[in-house]
Amino acid sequence: MKPGDDPLAHPFYPSKVTELLKSVSPHATSKEMLEKVSNDASGSLPLHSGGRALAVAYLESALGISSGRPIESRSDPSYRVEFDERKADMHDELSYLLLEGVISERVDDSSEDSDLGALYRLKLRRLLSWPNSLIRSERLLTSLPTSFLREHALLLGRLGRHEEALRIFYCELGSIELALEYCDIRHERKEEGRKVRSSTPSECAYIPLVRVALNADPDLDRGVTAAIQVLALRRNVIDKSAALRLLPKNIPLSEMARPFLIPAVVENQSQVRRLSVASALLRSRYMQLKKKLTEAQLKSQASLHTVPALQKLNLGEHLHSSKSTKARFVHPSSSSNFPEVLIVKHFFSRHLVIQAQVMNVNSSQTFQDDVRTLTDVAFVVAESSDEALLPTLQVPLKTLPPRATGSAWCVLAASPQRLDGTAFLASELRFTVLEVDAAGAPLTFVETNSPRYGRQFVEELQDMEIHHSEFS
């Protein structure tokens, strides 16, 4: 909702309308007086009961509590801080109208609510529990009668005094159900807030209730039983380790085993199994997508005319391509550990394109044992003996699976007219070896720049000769 669309945006009209409605006197027929009052907080007050009911109906609609307005975020661009005070005034007005309705509709000046008074009370509690409420809690707290215990607890919760609120629910009202309901609401709001924005971890919503049961109950045994009951009833969401640390150390294990420990262990084991299955399915899906992506990449770099990076270059006229020759490593003693490389030279009028066909196999491993994946495979011209040939672009292979063949490319700017006889190119093959399982999946999933990512190799190849006559 935009600020201009808010019913409370005008600085005077909302308060004037409220005062006008409050001044209306009831004119109810006998039939209307006999109508049954709703026992639901979302129900409508009988408007014939007086100006207070009219004002409440208007404010509930204007504030959005009766229409389910979503929680407003201060990070929303349409949010305006200047409206807060004006809105807070109307929220306070509604809270005091509801409080007045509860008190004035009591049966024969007793503490018992009439049907209409009970509806006012339900609406007051709903307003106090509403996340969008801007009630000035401390001011209202001083106006509440001491008998309004649940209302006191809700206001204390709005002030962040959760243990005091839970003490009212658990000790003064004697209801662990109400205390759990209060904690459930807090937990749900924390989870919703965590989904919307990343927030720092805070204390579990149920831990204060465990603390209150253990510290505030005059009957220690009853307090321990209540604390264990909280753990048992909310074992799927409570911080188990934090709750267990609060329990007295002399509690027999048998008291916690059946209601809490055994079900918690069973549920955790079931969750581990579910997550293991989910992990296996996700891993399988990842490998399928990775395989398709790798196949597409290898296909796109397989030939001279399909490499996207080369198509963007103005290579000039294609003169011819050489036959493939096997590249030789400068250090042949260790070459058996490295892939086989075939070199093809493509000559253009203004460029020399070198294609390194890399085969991810080697003679030191059998077909079944050859389970390594190469990544970032690049053919690099490290140095040229003639300035007529200068490296300008490299197109590496991102991934080369076991027993696969792919092409890495290197482009050199060529000036054949300046080439004096024969040029020598010092070249290297650079790649990273990943250990993979039998399916070709990496054994560890870590960041590329991590030390555990894989073993990197830079292997020098024997110099390559480029003759002036090859450009003719």
C-alpha positions in Angstrom: 0.0 0.0 0.0 1.3 3.4 -1.0 1.4 6.1 1.8 -1.2 8.2 0.0 -3.6 5.2 -0.1 -3.4 4.7 3.7 -6.7 5.7 5.4 -4.7 7.3 8.2 -2.5 9.4 5.9 -4.6 12.5 6.4 -3.4 14.5 9.5 -7.0 15.4 10.7 -9.8 13.3 9.2 -9.2 10.0 11.0 -9.4 11.5 14.5 -12.4 13.7 13.6 -14.2 10.7 12.1 -13.5 8.7 15.3 -14.8 11.5 17.6 -17.9 11.8 15.4 -18.7 8.1 15.6 -18.1 8.0 19.4 -20.7 10.7 19.8 -23.5 8.6 18.1 -26.2 7.5 20.4 -27.7 4.0 20.0 -31.2 3.6 18.6 -31.7 -0.2 18.7 -34.9 -2.0 18.1 -36.0 -4.8 20.4 -35.1 -7.4 17.7 -31.6 -6.0 17.4 -31.1 -6.0 21.2 -31.9 -9.8 21.2 -29.3 -10.6 18.5 -26.6 -13.0 19.6 -23.1 -11.5 19.9 -20.3 -13.2 18.1 -17.7 -15.1 20.2 -15.0 -14.7 17.6 -12.5 -11.8 17.7 -12.9 -11.3 13.9 -16.7 -11.0 14.3 -18.4 -7.7 14.1 -19.6 -5.7 17.1 -23.4 -5.0 17.1 -23.3 -1.5 15.7 -26.6 -0.6 17.3 -24.8 -0.9 20.7 -23.5 2.6 20.5 -20.8 5.0 19.2 -18.0 3.0 20.7 -18.8 0.0 18.5 -19.0 2.3 15.4 -15.6 3.8 16.2 -14.0 0.4 16.8 -15.4 -0.9 13.5 -14.0 2.1 11.7 -10.5 1.9 13.3 -10.2 -1.8 12.8 -10.9 -1.3 9.1 -8.6 1.7 8.8 -5.7 0.1 10.6 -6.1 -3.1 8.6 -6.5 -5.5 11.5 -9.9 -6.7 10.2 -8.7 -7.0 6.6 -5.5 -9.0 7.1 -3.1 -6.3 6.1 0.4 -7.9 5.7 3.2 -7.0 8.1 4.8 -3.8 7.1 8.6 -3.8 6.5 10.7 -0.8 7.3 12.9 -1.7 4.3 9.9 -1.3 1.9 10.5 1.8 -0.3 6.9 2.9 0.3 7.4 2.9 4.1 7.2 6.4 5.7 8.5 7.0 9.2 6.5 10.2 9.5 3.2 8.3 9.6 4.2 6.2 12.6 3.2 8.8 15.3 -0.1 9.4 13.6 -0.8 5.7 13.3 0.3 5.1 16.9 -2.3 7.6 18.1 -5.0 5.7 16.3 -3.7 2.4 17.6 -3.8 3.8 21.1 -7.3 5.1 20.5 -8.5 1.7 19.4 -6.9 -0.1 22.4 -8.5 2.3 24.9 -11.9 2.0 23.2 -11.7 -1.8 23.5 -10.5 -1.6 27.1 -13.4 0.7 27.9 -15.8 -1.7 26.2 -14.6 -4.6 28.3 -14.9 -2.7 31.6 -18.2 -1.0 30.8 -19.9 -4.2 29.6 -19.2 -6.2 32.8 -22.2 -8.0 34.4 -23.6 -6.1 37.4 -20.2 -4.5 38.2 -18.7 -7.9 38.7 -15.4 -9.2 37.2 -17.4 -11.4 34.8 -17.6 -10.3 31.2 -21.0 -10.1 29.4 -21.2 -11.5 25.9 -20.5 -8.1 24.4 -17.7 -7.5 26.9 -16.1 -10.8 26.0 -16.1 -9.8 22.4 -14.4 -6.5 23.3 -11.8 -8.5 25.2 -11.1 -10.9 22.3 -10.6 -7.9 20.0 -8.3 -6.3 22.5 -6.2 -9.4 22.7 -6.1 -9.7 19.0 -4.9 -6.1 18.7 -2.2 -6.7 21.3 -1.0 -9.7 19.5 -1.1 -8.1 16.0 2.5 -7.8 14.5 1.5 -4.4 12.8 0.3 -2.9 16.1 1.9 0.4 17.1 0.4 0.6 20.5 2.5 2.5 23.1 2.7 -0.5 25.3 4.2 1.1 28.5 1.4 3.7 28.5 -1.4 1.1 28.1 0.3 -1.1 30.7 -0.2 1.5 33.4 -3.9 1.8 32.5 -4.8 -1.9 32.7 -6.6 -3.3 35.7 -4.6 -5.8 37.6 -7.1 -8.5 36.8 -6.3 -8.3 33.1 -3.6 -10.9 33.4 -3.5 -12.1 29.8 -3.5 -8.6 28.5 -0.6 -7.7 30.9 1.3 -10.7 29.5 0.8 -9.7 25.9 2.0 -6.1 26.6 5.1 -7.4 28.4 5.8 -9.6 25.4 5.6 -6.5 23.2 8.2 -4.9 25.4 10.5 -7.9 25.0 10.0 -9.0 28.6 9.1 -12.5 27.6 10.0 -14.3 30.9 7.7 -12.0 32.8 4.9 -12.7 30.3 5.5 -16.4 30.6 5.5 -16.2 34.4 2.0 -14.8 34.2 0.8 -17.5 31.8 2.4 -20.4 33.7 2.3 -19.3 37.4 -0.6 -16.8 37.8 -2.9 -18.3 35.2 -1.6 -21.8 35.7 -1.8 -22.7 32.1 1.1 -24.3 30.3 -1.1 -24.4 27.2 -1.3 -20.6 27.0 2.4 -20.4 27.6 3.1 -22.8 24.8 0.7 -20.9 22.5 2.6 -17.7 23.3 6.0 -19.4 22.5 4.5 -20.9 19.3 3.6 -17.4 18.0 7.1 -16.1 18.8 8.7 -19.0 17.0 6.6 -18.6 13.9 7.4 -14.9 13.7 11.1 -15.6 14.1 11.0 -18.1 11.3 9.1 -15.7 9.0 11.6 -13.0 9.8 14.5 -15.4 9.0 13.0 -16.2 5.6 12.6 -12.6 4.7 16.0 -11.3 5.8 19.1 -12.9 7.2 19.3 -12.2 10.9 21.7 -13.0 13.7 20.7 -16.2 15.6 18.7 -15.4 18.8 17.6 -17.5 21.7 15.0 -20.2 21.0 11.5 -19.0 21.7 10.8 -22.0 24.1 13.9 -21.7 26.3 12.4 -18.9 28.5 9.4 -21.1 29.2 11.7 -23.9 30.4 13.6 -21.4 32.5 10.3 -20.1 34.1 9.1 -23.6 34.8 12.3 -24.5 36.6 12.8 -21.3 38.5 9.4 -19.7 39.1 7.4 -22.8 40.1 7.4 -23.2 43.9 7.0 -26.9 43.5 10.3 -28.0 42.1 9.1 -31.5 41.0 6.2 -30.0 39.1 8.5 -27.4 37.5 10.8 -30.2 36.3 7.9 -32.1 34.9 6.6 -29.1 33.1 10.0 -28.4 31.6 10.3 -32.0 30.3 6.7 -31.6 29.0 7.8 -28.6 27.0 10.8 -30.5 25.6 8.6 -33.4 24.7 5.8 -31.4 23.0 8.1 -29.1 21.0 11.1 -31.4 20.5 11.0 -30.8 16.7 11.6 -27.0 17.1 13.2 -26.4 20.5 17.0 -26.0 21.0 17.5 -29.4 22.6 21.0 -28.8 23.8 20.2 -25.4 25.4 17.1 -26.9 27.1 19.0 -29.9 28.5 21.6 -27.7 30.0 19.0 -25.9 32.0 17.6 -29.1 33.6 19.0 -30.0 37.0 21.8 -32.5 36.8 20.3 -34.9 39.3 17.2 -35.7 37.1 17.1 -39.5 36.5 17.6 -40.4 32.9 14.4 -42.5 33.0 12.3 -39.4 33.5 13.4 -37.9 30.2 13.9 -41.1 28.2 10.3 -42.0 27.3 8.8 -38.5 26.8 11.8 -36.8 25.2 15.1 -38.5 24.6 13.9 -41.7 22.8 11.4 -39.9 20.4 14.0 -37.2 19.8 16.7 -39.7 18.8 14.2 -41.6 16.6 13.1 -38.4 14.9 16.7 -37.3 14.4 17.7 -40.7 12.8 14.7 -40.4 10.5 15.7 -36.9 9.5 19.3 -38.1 8.8 17.9 -40.8 6.5 15.6 -38.3 4.8 18.4 -35.9 4.3 20.7 -38.6 3.1 18.2 -39.7 0.4 17.6 -36.0 -0.5 21.4 -35.5 -0.7 21.8 -38.5 -3.0 19.0 -37.4 -5.3 20.4 -33.8 -5.5 23.9 -35.2 -6.1 22.5 -37.4 -8.9 20.7 -34.5 -10.4 23.8 -32.3 -10.1 25.8 -34.9 -12.0 23.2 -35.2 -14.7 23.2 -31.4 -15.3 27.0 -31.3 -15.0 27.4 -34.0 -17.6 25.0 -32.2 -20.0 26.8 -28.9 -19.5 30.2 -30.5 -20.0 29.1 -32.3 -23.1 27.8 -29.0 -24.5 31.0 -27.2 -23.7 33.2 -29.9 -25.3 31.0 -29.9 -28.4 31.1 -26.1 -28.6 34.9 -26.1 -28.5 35.5 -29.2 -30.7 36.2 -27.4 -34.0 37.5 -24.2 -35.3 34.1 -22.9 -36.5 32.1 -23.6 -33.3 34.2 -21.8 -30.6 32.2 -18.7 -29.6 35.3 -16.8 -28.5 37.0 -17.3 -31.9 33.9 -16.3 -33.9 34.1 -12.9 -32.3 37.6 -12.3 -33.7 38.4 -11.0 -37.1 40.9 -13.8 -37.9 41.3 -13.0 -41.6 41.4 -15.4 -44.4 41.8 -19.1 -43.5 44.9 -20.3 -45.4 45.2 -24.0 -44.2 45.5 -26.3 -41.2 48.4 -28.6 -40.4 48.1 -32.2 -39.6 47.9 -33.2 -35.9 51.2 -33.9 -34.2 51.7 -35.4 -30.8 53.0 -32.9 -28.3 56.0 -33.9 -26.2 56.7 -32.9 -22.6 60.1 -31.4 -21.7 60.3 -33.8 -18.8 59.5 -37.2 -20.3 60.1 -39.1 -17.0 56.8 -37.8 -15.5 54.9 -37.5 -18.8 53.1 -40.8 -18.1 51.0 -39.1 -15.4 49.7 -36.5 -17.8 47.1 -36.5 -20.6 48.0 -37.0 -24.2 48.0 -33.8 -26.3 47.7 -33.5 -30.1 48.6 -30.1 -31.7 46.9 -28.7 -34.8 47.9 -25.3 -36.2 45.4 -23.2 -38.1 47.0 -20.5 -40.3 45.1 -17.3 -41.1 46.3 -14.2 -43.0 46.6 -12.2 -39.7 46.5 -14.9 -37.0 47.8 -18.3 -35.9 45.3 -20.4 -34.0 46.7 -23.4 -32.1 44.4 -26.2 -31.2 45.5 -28.5 -28.4 43.4 -31.7 -28.4 43.7 -33.0 -24.9 42.8 -36.7 -24.2 42.1 -37.4 -20.5 43.9 -40.8 -20.5 47.4 -41.9 -19.7 49.4 -45.1 -19.8 49.9 -45.5 -16.1 46.3 -46.3 -15.3 43.9 -49.0 -16.5 40.6 -48.1 -18.0 38.8 -49.0 -14.8 41.1 -47.0 -12.6 41.2 -43.9 -14.7 38.8 -41.8 -12.6 40.2 -38.3 -12.6 38.7 -35.1 -13.9 40.7 -32.3 -15.4 39.6 -28.7 -14.9 40.8 -25.3 -16.2 42.8 -27.0 -19.0 44.7 -24.4 -20.9 47.3 -24.4 -23.7 49.5 -21.4 -23.1 52.2 -19.9 -25.4 54.5 -18.6 -22.7 57.1 -17.0 -25.0 57.7 -16.3 -28.7 61.1 -15.9 -30.2 59.8 -13.5 -32.8 57.6 -10.4 -32.3 55.8 -11.3 -35.5 53.9 -13.9 -33.4 52.4 -12.7 -30.2 49.8 -14.5 -28.0 46.5 -12.6 -27.7 43.8 -15.0 -26.5 43.4 -18.3 -24.7 40.2 -20.4 -24.6 40.7 -23.0 -21.9 38.6 -26.1 -21.2 36.6 -25.7 -18.1 36.1 -29.4 -17.4 37.4 -32.6 -19.0 35.9 -35.8 -17.6 37.7 -39.1 -17.4 38.4 -40.8 -20.8 37.1 -37.7 -22.7 38.7 -35.5 -25.4 38.4 -31.8 -25.6 40.1 -28.9 -27.3 41.9 -25.9 -25.7 42.8 -23.0 -28.0 45.4 -20.3 -28.2 45.3 -17.4 -30.6 48.4 -15.5 -31.7 48.4 -12.2 -33.7 50.6 -12.9 -36.8 52.5 -10.5 -39.1 53.8 -13.0 -41.8 55.7 -10.2 -43.7 57.7 -9.5 -40.6 58.4 -13.1 -39.8 62.1 -13.8 -40.3 62.5 -17.4 -41.3 61.5 -19.6 -38.3 59.9 -18.6 -35.0 60.0 -20.8 -31.9 57.1 -20.9 -29.4 57.7 -22.0 -25.8 54.4 -23.5 -24.7 52.8 -25.0 -21.5 49.9 -27.2 -20.6 48.2 -26.0 -17.4 45.5 -28.0 -15.7 44.1 -29.1 -12.3 43.4 -32.7 -11.4 40.3 -33.5 -9.3 39.8 -36.9 -7.7 36.4 -38.3 -8.6 34.3 -41.3 -7.7 33.4 -44.1 -10.1 30.4 -42.0 -11.4 32.7 -39.1 -12.2 31.5 -36.9 -9.3 34.1 -34.9 -7.4 34.9 -36.5 -4.0 34.7 -33.1 -2.4 32.6 -30.0 -3.3 34.7 -27.0 -2.4 35.4 -23.5 -3.8 37.6 -23.3 -6.8 40.2 -21.2 -4.9 40.3 -23.6 -2.0 43.6 -25.4 -1.3 41.6 -28.6 -1.3 40.1 -28.0 -4.7 42.7 -30.2 -6.6 46.3 -30.5 -7.6 47.5 -28.0 -10.1 50.1 -28.8 -12.9 52.0 -26.6 -15.2 53.9 -28.8 -17.7 56.4 -27.4 -20.2 56.1 -28.7 -23.8 58.9 -28.9 -26.3 59.3 -25.8 -28.4 57.0 -25.5 -31.5 58.5 -24.3 -34.8 56.5 -21.9 -37.0 58.0 -21.3 -40.5 57.4 -18.2 -42.7 56.4 -20.5 -45.6 53.4 -21.9 -43.7 51.5 -18.6 -44.1 51.6 -18.9 -47.9 
